[in-house]
Amino acid sequence: MSNRPSIHASRREHAARRGWDALDAALRRSCTYRHPAGRIRRIETHISVVYLAGRFAYKIKKPVDLGFVDFTRIEGRRRACREEYRLNRRLAKPIYVGVVPIVRVGRTYLLNTRGCPVDYAVKMKRFDERRIFSNLLAAGELGVDIIESAADRLALFHRCTSRSPPRRAYGSANQVQTQVHAILAELDRESAGIVPAEVRAWCGLELARLAEHIDARRAKGFVRECHGDLHLENVVLAGRDILMFDCIEFSEVLRWIDVVNDLAFLCMDLRAHDRPDLETRLLNRWLLATGDFAGLRAIRLYIVYRALVRALVETLKARSAEGVGGPKRASGYLQCAVKAVRERQPCLLLCHGYSGSGKSAASTALAPLIGAIRLSSDIERKRAAPFAPLLERSLTHGAYLPEAVDVQYARLLNLAHHVLEAGYCALVDASFLYHEHRSRFVAFARSMQVPLLILDFRAAPDCLQRRVRQRAMGPYQPSDADETVLALQLANADPLTREELSSTVVFDTDVPIASFEEPAYWSPLLARLHHGGALHDERKERQW
């Protein structure tokens, strides 16, 4: 973004803008359109203008050269329109209709008619703007089910999108460093000293620390053709569909990025809008679908980068009429970056209990309350690798034999390492019925210098049997533990030792499932986490 147009480019821009005023005026008139248009509403950004006309919207590229884009030639504008149509059909197919020519007829202009085009527009179907995620959030209507559907949609997209970057540099550590420094430089140009010193210093240290990790991710194929601009204003709930529109079409380097970089934008925006609970829901659901826990290592860097991007956008908006409140919003994003760079104390939480004790339901509800990443043994035993489809059939009893169980706990330990290294609390949803497995995690927590707590979920034997029986008779569930497995657990489990009990919090799960969503249910645990500093201050204030 630091590139500047040349003198020749500036001359081209001046020439290209000669007919711009006439075209802009024509597109504000309803007679220009070949369908009922009503009163035209115009929305302008730094590179485009959108005209809302009846049931449709038309987006044209401004004839500008900003260094990072050059739309001074009609060929460049046509190419960008076609790319915008192609790319956005991946995640918002119902919205994007096509690319239509704009033809001059006498003293006026017409869309989608015969003749020599003087420009091009992306034609889109309009949607209910009240259903854009930012507006749903403001209205208190952005619920958990919507966020989790968005996570599922994004995970599927990240699994299927192109993964062969046209240039090797895309997504590399050097490229990420260039992008971060470019944003910092642009912010400095707009308002010297606007970026807090601790954010600037932290970015430099993190870029150096994560360089090898970022390049390894690129080598393993996690740099893919992503959305690139995935904030709350670019996602809409259309009926039951989650549509993610207005992706980056003008820059391959901003689009070919690590999938976690793409996800981080939406995580950051939820955090910046004071909804860390929804951020955690989104992140956990995406990880549940992808298994890409190793990617968490750089997510804080990407969250800070995305906060800086939005701060710059709001700073630039402040110049225009639509920029009312821009400085305040920019400050909010910068504060989001400040909070993200400040370390918090992660912790390791082990679920403990028999099959049917409610561990999975309880831990799913707990994770967003405390900002934890949940690791499910039932899910991970059916996953071969990140982004690999889950095995959607029941496993045999062999999956519960000691050798197989040992392998599973070793895998969970490795995943917990990724989570803790990223600065999150790891919530491991497994039975942990045997002292051998618990002791490995206790030793691991000591080596990582993080506190460990055991969450002991209890229910009466008849309740356990009833739940396991009902689960077997119901729709597909990740857990394959049946009454035979439960009987073996009851007969062979190692009781918690005196030392383990000192780090244990007991929960009775023979309660309505809605109880798990209430902070009061978790109050004994929350008190210990507060004391240990494992919760963000703003999360404490929000929940308790």
Buried (B, 14 or more C-beta within 10 A) or exposed (E): BEEEBEEEBEEBBEEBBEBBEBBBEBBBBEEBBEEEBEEBEEEEBEBBBBBBBBEBBBBBBBBBBBEBBBBBBBEBBBBBBBBBBEBBBBBBEBBBBEBBBBBBEEEBBBBBEEEEBBBBBBBBEEBEEEBBBBBBBEEEEBEBEBBBBBBBBBBEBBBEBEBEBEEEEBBBBEBBBBBBBBBBEBBEEBBEEBBBEEBBEBBEEBBEEBBEBBBBBBEEEBBBBBBBBBBBBBBBBBEEEBBBBBBBBBEBBBBBBBBBBBBBBBBBBBBBBBBBBBBBBBBBBBBBBBBBBBBBBBBBBBBBBBBBBBBBBBBBBBEEEEBEEBBEBBBBBBBBBBBBBEEBBBBBBBBBBBBBBBBBBBBBBBBBBBBBBBBBBBBBBBBEEBBEEBEEEBBEEEBBEEEBBBEBBEBBBBBBBBBBBBBBBBBBBBBBBBBEBBBBBBEBBEEBEBBBBBBBBBBEEEBBBEBBBEBBEEEEEBBBBBBEBBBBBBEEBBEBEEEBEEBBBBBEBEBEEEBBBEEEBBEEBBEBBEEEBBBBEEBEEEBB
